[in-house]
Amino acid sequence: MQVYKFPYYFLGSADTKGVEEKSFVLRGDILWSAEPRRITTLENAYLVCLEGRSEGVFKELPREYAQLPLREHRGKLIIPGLTDLHVHAPQFAFRALGMDKPLLAWLEEKTFPEEGRYHDLAYAREAYTRFVEEVKRGPNTRLCVLATIHGPGSLLLMELLEESGLVSLVGKLSMDRNCPPYLMEENSEGALREWLDAYTQRRAQGGLANTGAILSPRFFPSCSEGSLKALAEIQREEGLPLQSHLSESRDEITWVRELCPQSPHYAGAYEDMGLLKGPTIMAHCVWPEEKEMDLLAQRGVHIAHCPQANMNLASGIAPVRQLLERGIPLGLGSDVAAGTETSIFRAMTDAIQVSKLRSLSFPQERPLSLEEAFYLGTAGGASFFNKLGTMGGRDFAPQKAGSFEQGWDLDALIIDDSSLVGGTTLPLLERLERVIYLSDDRHITEKYVRGKSILP
């Protein structure tokens, strides 16, 4: 069997081209989080960027950075860029449709027909371009994206994301059962390897510096045991990350039990196929069992909490407090199109709100605080990208993002909230809270990814 090698070092270090442009100082009202229950704030402070990475936040600018260009944003908020751990790019075109349907019916009636259109590269270009433009304008700087089964269209999506300046992982879907004929792959492993080969060739030509590949079985019901075991083999060979869905709805869980009765639970079905061994994102986890959560914690699986999607498809409310208390890595996902907004600001507000509703039935589960939701949308979600520095046992340069700690990639948003009632007279945390709840992209005046400004 031919083995393809993937150069993932690019996901572990900032691009150092144009060092002059990526070394500067930002001045403004700075807020960031390095732990779940605390937001650090510093008014009228300095954030130093050196070669695309943060050198830290300072009340007074150290003398050694005095010669760097100063970019004045006094009176504006400066916060880390947000991370979307779970979004379906091809579903962007039909957002806000079919929201009265449960998950499995919604897939059959809305999702599958739309994804079938992406064999047409002209259509894929038009639809993906609109998706990328929307995300670029918003607060997200990093994202984990699911495409469709179509290799050329998935590679096109990678090219568009690369042009945007965002950092992303993109996955061509794998599906070979329980789906319409036009989405069913005859040779799922072969199609995946062909796409990965094309991706590798594109990388060798000097492209896709900020965009990587991620294995993406849609979910257990749409992938045969043979295809899942083949994915596990590819993951072991190459150290590739993986993303999929887990315990989203009760009907889905029942279906998995019927397909894999020998497994103790849904996560166990993936485990039995040899998955969950490498860096892994599982979206939703609305109905996890106790032993299932134990396994996820043991494997260090990241959970993408998608509160809006879970509401829209009546899937339920994820036990986020339980997941956090077990030490399971957690971030937020927009899950477009089951979620209607790409902004992770919206996911923060929804996460807080649904946790309050859950606490009515489970009073022992304390609702999420603003600090926790902010952490999940910044450093919590970005921590998945941080894992990629040791993928496959290779000695890659470390990569960290989602906060302003020294040495971390500088992903940042400049937010002008002066037009809001009360303007800049409120305390910094209240200003941040209002920006999060309003989820209005018009307040974002600049956006940096790895120290590079990506907005016009």
MIMARMAR-608078 format. One record per residue (C-alpha): residue in three letters; x, y, z. Coordinates in steps of 0.1 Angstrom, whole numbers. Layout:
BEGIN
  res     c1     c2     c3
  ala      X      Y      Z
...
***
This chain:
BEGIN
  res     c1     c2     c3
  met      0      0      0
  gln     14     34     -9
  val     20     57     20
  tyr     16     95     17
  lys     35    118     39
  phe     20    151     49
  pro     40    181     59
  tyr     22    193     90
  tyr     50    215    103
  phe     32    244     87
  leu      4    241    112
  gly     29    244    140
  ser     46    277    132
  ala     37    311    121
  asp     46    321     85
  thr     77    343     89
  lys     75    359     54
  gly     71    396     56
  val     85    398     92
  glu     84    436     90
  glu     47    436     85
  lys     42    410    113
  ser     62    428    140
  phe     43    457    156
  val     26    469    188
  leu    -12    472    193
  arg    -24    497    218
  gly    -60    495    233
  asp    -82    479    259
  ile    -70    443    260
  leu    -89    412    272
  trp    -78    376    271
  ser    -82    343    288
  ala    -58    315    295
  glu    -80    295    319
  pro   -117    288    320
  arg   -128    309    349
  arg   -109    341    344
  ile   -107    369    319
  thr    -77    391    323
  thr    -82    428    314
  leu    -58    457    309
  glu    -70    491    299
  asn    -50    513    275
  ala    -23    486    273
  tyr      2    473    247
  leu      1    440    229
  val     34    432    213
  cys     36    411    181
  leu     70    398    170
  glu     72    378    138
  gly     36    368    140
  arg     36    358    177
  ser     26    375    209
  glu     54    387    232
  gly     28    395    258
  val      6    423    271
  phe     22    452    290
  lys      8    482    309
  glu     40    501    299
  leu     58    493    266
  pro     92    477    273
  arg    121    496    259
  glu    132    467    236
  tyr    100    470    217
  ala     99    508    214
  gln    112    509    178
  leu     84    486    166
  pro     55    503    146
  leu     27    513    170
  arg     -9    508    158
  glu    -32    529    179
  his    -66    516    189
  arg    -71    535    221
  gly   -107    532    233
  lys   -112    500    213
  leu   -113    464    226
  ile    -86    440    216
  ile    -94    403    221
  pro    -81    369    208
  gly    -96    356    175
  leu   -123    329    180
  thr   -122    293    170
  asp   -150    274    153
  leu   -144    237    160
  his   -173    224    138
  val   -188    239    107
  his   -202    224     75
  ala   -191    247     47
  pro   -214    232     20
  gln   -245    238     42
  phe   -239    275     44
  ala   -261    280     13
  phe   -293    267     30
  arg   -290    282     65
  ala   -322    288     84
  leu   -342    262     63
  gly   -358    230     77
  met   -354    242    113
  asp   -387    225    123
  lys   -372    190    116
  pro   -353    166    137
  leu   -317    156    128
  leu   -322    125    107
  ala   -351    139     87
  trp   -332    172     82
  leu   -303    153     68
  glu   -324    134     43
  glu   -346    164     32
  lys   -321    193     32
  thr   -285    184     37
  phe   -280    155     14
  pro   -296    171    -17
  glu   -276    203    -12
  glu   -243    184     -7
  gly   -250    164    -39
  arg   -246    197    -59
  tyr   -209    200    -50
  his   -198    176    -77
  asp   -202    208    -99
  leu   -171    228    -94
  ala   -187    260   -106
  tyr   -215    257    -81
  ala   -189    247    -54
  arg   -169    278    -61
  glu   -198    302    -59
  ala   -212    286    -27
  tyr   -178    282     -9
  thr   -167    317    -18
  arg   -197    331      0
  phe   -191    310     30
  val   -154    320     32
  glu   -163    357     27
  glu   -188    355     56
  val   -163    339     80
  lys   -135    363     70
  arg   -157    393     79
  gly   -166    378    113
  pro   -147    371    146
  asn   -135    336    138
  thr    -98    332    129
  arg    -95    294    131
  leu   -120    267    120
  cys   -124    230    115
  val   -145    225     84
  leu   -163    196     69
  ala   -168    196     31
  thr   -185    169     10
  ile   -174    136     -5
  his   -161    154    -36
  gly   -123    156    -37
  pro   -119    185    -62
  gly   -145    206    -44
  ser   -129    199    -11
  leu    -95    210    -24
  leu   -111    241    -39
  leu   -125    250     -4
  met    -90    246     10
  glu    -76    270    -17
  leu   -103    296     -9
  leu    -97    294     28
  glu    -59    298     22
  glu    -65    329      2
  ser    -86    343     31
  gly    -57    343     55
  leu    -76    322     80
  val    -61    291     97
  ser    -82    260     90
  leu    -84    222     89
  val   -106    209     61
  gly   -120    174     56
  lys   -134    156     26
  leu   -163    136     39
  ser   -162     98     39
  met   -195     80     33
  asp   -202     46     20
  arg   -235     34     35
  asn   -269     47     46
  cys   -269     77     23
  pro   -283     86    -12
  pro   -266     69    -41
  tyr   -252    102    -54
  leu   -233    106    -21
  met   -222     70    -16
  glu   -186     62    -23
  glu   -178     28    -39
  asn   -142     30    -25
  ser   -141     53      4
  glu   -105     47     12
  gly    -93     51    -24
  ala   -112     84    -27
  leu    -97     97      5
  arg    -62     88     -5
  glu    -66    104    -39
  trp    -77    136    -23
  leu    -49    135      2
  asp    -24    129    -26
  ala    -38    160    -45
  tyr    -35    180    -13
  thr      1    169     -7
  gln     11    178    -43
  arg     -5    213    -38
  arg     15    217     -6
  ala     47    207    -24
  gln     40    235    -49
  gly     42    260    -21
  gly      5    265    -14
  leu    -18    259     16
  ala      5    274     43
  asn    -24    279     67
  thr    -47    251     56
  gly    -44    214     65
  ala    -63    182     60
  ile    -84    164     86
  leu   -100    129     83
  ser   -138    133     83
  pro   -161    103     85
  arg   -195    119     85
  phe   -208     98    114
  phe   -209     61    123
  pro   -242     53    105
  ser   -229     66     71
  cys   -195     48     72
  ser   -191     10     70
  glu   -168     -8     95
  gly   -144    -14     67
  ser   -141     23     58
  leu   -137     33     94
  lys   -109      8    100
  ala    -92     21     68
  leu    -95     56     82
  ala    -79     44    115
  glu    -50     29     95
  ile    -44     62     76
  gln    -46     80    110
  arg    -19     57    124
  glu      3     60     93
  glu      2     98     91
  gly     -8    111    125
  leu    -37    129    109
  pro    -64    145    131
  leu   -100    134    128
  gln   -134    150    132
  ser   -169    135    133
  his   -202    135    152
  leu   -211    118    185
  ser   -243    113    204
  glu   -262    142    188
  ser   -297    128    190
  arg   -314     99    207
  asp   -326     85    173
  glu   -290     85    161
  ile   -278     67    192
  thr   -304     40    188
  trp   -293     36    152
  val   -257     31    162
  arg   -267      5    188
  glu   -284    -14    160
  leu   -254    -11    137
  cys   -228    -20    163
  pro   -245    -40    191
  gln   -213    -53    204
  ser   -200    -19    214
  pro   -208     -6    249
  his   -218     29    237
  tyr   -215     53    207
  ala   -180     64    215
  gly   -171     28    220
  ala   -182     20    185
  tyr   -156     45    172
  glu   -130     30    196
  asp   -137     -5    184
  met   -129      6    149
  gly    -95     18    160
  leu   -103     55    160
  leu   -100     81    189
  lys    -63     73    191
  gly    -50    106    175
  pro    -61    143    178
  thr    -99    140    175
  ile   -129    163    176
  met   -164    149    182
  ala   -192    173    177
  his   -222    176    201
  cys   -221    149    228
  val   -256    158    238
  trp   -265    124    254
  pro   -232    108    266
  glu   -232     79    291
  glu   -210     79    322
  lys   -185     53    308
  glu   -186     71    274
  met   -174    103    291
  asp   -147     83    309
  leu   -134     71    276
  leu   -135    106    260
  ala   -115    119    289
  gln    -90     91    288
  arg    -85     96    251
  gly    -83    134    253
  val   -110    138    227
  his   -121    174    220
  ile   -158    181    221
  ala   -173    207    199
  his   -203    221    218
  cys   -229    233    192
  pro   -257    248    213
  gln   -277    265    185
  ala   -277    235    163
  asn   -289    213    192
  met   -318    237    198
  asn   -328    241    161
  leu   -329    203    155
  ala   -344    196    190
  ser   -315    173    198
  gly   -312    183    234
  ile   -289    202    257
  ala   -253    189    262
  pro   -241    184    297
  val   -213    209    294
  arg   -207    212    331
  gln   -202    174    334
  leu   -178    174    305
  leu   -158    203    319
  glu   -156    187    354
  arg   -142    155    339
  gly   -114    174    322
  ile   -127    167    287
  pro   -113    194    263
  leu   -141    215    251
  gly   -147    242    225
  leu   -176    257    205
  gly   -189    250    170
  ser   -213    270    149
  asp   -224    238    131
  val   -238    257    101
  ala   -264    250     88
  ala   -280    234    118
  gly   -267    265    134
  thr   -276    296    114
  glu   -247    319    124
  thr   -211    314    117
  ser   -200    337    145
  ile   -187    320    176
  phe   -199    350    196
  arg   -233    336    189
  ala   -222    302    201
  met   -209    318    233
  thr   -243    334    241
  asp   -262    302    232
  ala   -240    281    254
  ile   -247    303    284
  gln   -284    304    277
  val   -289    266    272
  ser   -268    259    303
  lys   -292    280    323
  leu   -322    260    309
  arg   -304    227    317
  ser   -298    238    353
  leu   -336    241    358
  ser   -338    203    354
  phe   -303    195    368
  pro   -298    221    396
  gln   -265    205    405
  glu   -250    216    372
  arg   -240    252    375
  pro   -247    273    343
  leu   -218    285    323
  ser   -204    319    332
  leu   -193    346    308
  glu   -157    338    316
  glu   -161    301    308
  ala   -180    308    275
  phe   -153    332    264
  tyr   -126    307    272
  leu   -144    280    252
  gly   -146    303    222
  thr   -110    314    223
  ala    -83    293    241
  gly   -105    263    247
  gly   -113    257    210
  ala    -79    267    198
  ser    -63    241    221
  phe    -72    215    195
  phe    -48    232    170
  asn    -22    233    198
  lys    -22    195    197
  leu    -10    194    161
  gly     25    203    171
  thr     32    167    182
  met     11    148    156
  gly     25    115    144
  gly     53    116    169
  arg     72    142    147
  asp     92    170    163
  phe     72    200    149
  ala     76    235    162
  pro     50    241    190
  gln     18    259    180
  lys     -5    277    204
  ala    -33    301    198
  gly    -64    315    214
  ser    -48    338    239
  phe    -21    365    242
  glu      4    344    262
  gln     41    349    252
  gly     50    328    222
  trp     15    321    211
  asp      4    329    175
  leu    -11    364    175
  asp    -47    360    163
  ala    -66    391    174
  leu    -97    412    168
  ile   -100    450    171
  ile   -135    459    181
  asp   -150    494    181
  asp   -180    495    204
  ser   -182    533    207
  ser   -215    534    187
  leu   -233    514    214
  val   -253    532    241
  gly   -229    539    270
  gly   -200    536    246
  thr   -167    530    262
  thr   -177    543    296
  leu   -186    508    309
  pro   -161    485    326
  leu   -141    463    301
  leu   -159    431    310
  glu   -193    446    305
  arg   -182    460    272
  leu   -170    426    262
  glu   -203    409    274
  arg   -224    433    253
  val   -202    428    222
  ile   -206    390    226
  tyr   -243    390    230
  leu   -249    414    201
  ser   -227    393    178
  asp   -225    421    154
  asp   -196    418    129
  arg   -198    455    121
  his   -180    464    153
  ile   -149    445    141
  thr   -125    470    125
  glu    -94    449    122
  lys    -86    412    123
  tyr    -52    396    126
  val    -42    359    120
  arg     -7    349    129
  gly      2    386    130
  lys    -11    394     96
  ser    -40    417     90
  ile    -66    400     68
  leu    -94    426     66
  pro    -92    454     39
***
